[in-house]
Amino acid sequence: MESRFDAIVVGAGHNGLVCSALLAKAGKRVLVLEANDQVGGAAITREFAEGYSVSACAHLLYQLQPEVRKDLRLTARLACEDMTTIALGEDGNHLRLRADSVEGVSDEDAEQYRSFRKRMARFSDLLRKYFNKTPPRVGTRGIKDLATLGQLGLDIRMLGKAEMEAFLRLIFMNIHDEVTERFEKPLLKGAISLDAVLGTHLGPRSPNTMMTYLYRMAGGHGRTGVPAGGMGSVSNELAQAARTAGATIRTGMPVKRIIIENGRATGVETESGDRFDSLKVISNADPKTTLMKLIGAKHAETGFARRVSNLRAKGNAAKLHLALDGLPTVDGLSRKDFAERFVIAPDEHYVERAFNPAKYGESSPEPVFEITFPSFRDETLAPTGKHVMSAVVQYAPYALKGGWNDEAKAQFMKAIIAALSKYMPDIEQRMTASELLTPADIESEFHMTGGHWHHAELSLDQFLFVRPVNGAAQYQLPIDGVYLCGAGAHPGGGVSGAAGRNAARAILSREKAA
Amino acid sequence: MTIREPVPQGPLKTPFYPRVEKLDIVNQWHEWKGFSSPDALHCEDLEYFAIRNGTGVFDLSPMTKYRITGPDVLEYLNRLVTRDMAKIRPGRVAYAVWCDDQGQVIDDGTIFHLREGEYRLCCQERHFAWFQAATIGFDVNVVHETEDIAGLAVQGPTSYSVLSTMGVQGLEELKPFGLIHVDFQGIEMMVSRTGFTADLGYELWIDPDKALDLWDALFEAGREYKIRAIGTHALELARIEAGYLAPYAEFLPVDETIRTGRSRSPFELGLGWLVDFKKPNFNGRRALAKEQRNGSKWQLVKLDIEGNKTADSSYIFSNSKAKGGAIGFVTSAAWSPVCKQNIALGTVRTPHGKPGDTVWVEIYYQREMHWNRAMAKAIVADKPFWFPSRRGATPPGPY
């Protein structure tokens, strides 16, 4: 096989696929090397028990950017779309949250919810615009950087005086303060709080959880869907787009190192000893893996290496897969409700209390959940009449005291079943197989440092102009020829494709300018 | 129950303190990285002339010292500093400068290649956090060892004679920036031909327990050679004559700056000769390569100023009428007794400051309470003001 390419993409995660497809479309000869046997990274569908398949990490689609869909003509067929979030109440009185309305609360709360969501939609639209651009370099006099910065300032101003003030106040705030200011119903406050902290090492009272809430909405205003065939079908479609455009994708080819010669990238070497040459190496791996493992910190300068080594990237979300011989019983729900998204977050304090032990390296004795039953509308995932439950469970700190051994996992599993049983009393009887992926498992299976969804914590000090760190926020590392295109780059994680698309565009426009 | 030793309060005392204190008459001390260090002991002028005409002995124990070892040590140092450390063989000493990622100077210092793969880095400021951060990705060990080693600078034309009289062997072959390990009363002492005076001179490095014995032997040997303990004021004057840089004078360590443009690159400090672009990667390489292409903003200058009024803190202009505003300012200034010149170091905006250029310094001076202002003409010098041939002579002559 050919060994010289215009660009080599390390990792066929969904962002790597978007990036390679766009580069290939622009006429570049692109090679994608994926360590696992399947493309998609953390966006895959795989069997976890005989006959039962599930989206192994990411399971809901809510952020796939319209720009990415359009550029690559994706269909991304959904089995469920615009799902209602059902906040489960222990007493059977559940709330139903939709994009702009909520059922099961007082009129005041319902009205507050409407206005809250309206504002959030407006703010997330503003952010979304910048999620699809290369962040401007701060402190330079580059025309493009200044123009983008100026446009951002102007866009914030154009919100109007009151909304601008609200935006600038809220963006730094925590979700707890906002929900307690607005709402009465604890269950509502809990459900909204949960959305702000899913996939992060943050509690509702942690700073900037308003921003993470907005981040989640920046795509489809928080409307969630389940792809038909699981998340793997999205990745397969992306891979198909890349192949059609001419990219070569090779799976089961872990990259051992990015070769740096005379201070610049010249190619990669795989674990099996193959060498591929390219003056552009684009890493879909997280920033720490990219610099510390693939490149070697010695090839970077000290300040940059220190910033990358100090990146906070410790995941706190576990993934739970259950094979069920039938749907569990939930008081107060009808059968068709199992097509929707459930959350278990009874009140805002409960979510914070679930987070508390995680600060000290312990898992939550009373965890919070985001639950789906993807097999309900998708027969390909489970044998007829049987079902799959896919849930995100928090908090399960990556750096668990004593490590994630079998005992620690069993203990967390016990807490999970106890918490679930309050709402689904027959869940244990329905279970025929289970799989619990802790952040440590996610790290080893998907090769992401800390098993963090976003590759690096989504917080204001690792956001926008400084994501992942100052000096690499424009997709290029301060080592010639090395680029980032994954969740660790701007804007962050989630199946959005934004980082991959932005990276491809930045690489192409840099080439044009040179 | 164990009784903890009391935490020392007030400034620390160096291993030589009992001897230095005995010689102290003027009682002028300052703090140097936690230690007491004398401005002067007896008379600044006599101490200065000891450096130039006899031997001046300066207690440099507070100098910051790091021991750097490990399999990757050479690679580590080569990434840390701008010059090529592969050229520094065991037994040699390198003057070096290190920068941040933006190519701005953090500090300068000397790196002693003590033995194969074993280095000691000496500098004025403390940089443990930076040196530690620089170990990421390298198998090296950085140990702060300031207090584990006592140091004396023995500087001046008779220093060779003093040390020979004391019984130090092997000095006749020791070249500038060389080091040897010798025996001193049964323990190992390191002697390097280095210093801060641009004259013949040595630095002695020894276990603190032996410090007082060394001091006594040295002063005994130096009795006939005009040996004298000195303070920092005399050394400072010699330093300016030598044209050497001092942090917080000629440059501010970049990690201490807040405003952009207040730090300096090696090129801006006249240290371009220390930057080796043949190395594939070192801290600041990318930024410095760019600066080399696009030009620097500042230039360090040595000024030979007319008249005898020292130009402390003076503004520098391109013309006597101060038209067009200041082009820079003086960072260190002195009347040089040995050169009989009014000298200064300064920093000016490029393209000013080429050797041979004429510039003007604005000197304020006081006469009987009243302030006067003079514009003095100055020539940009290209050589250090003091650089005697004996500094480099090997073997050095017996003065």
Interface residues (C-beta under 8 A of the other chain):
Chain A: G139 I260 E261 N262 G263 M292 G296 A297 K298 H299 A300 E301 T302 G303 F304 A305 R306 S309 G471 P478
Chain B: D72 E75 Y76 R79 L80 D100 D101 W130 A133 A134 I136 G137 F138 T260 P280 N281 F282 N283 G284 R285 R286
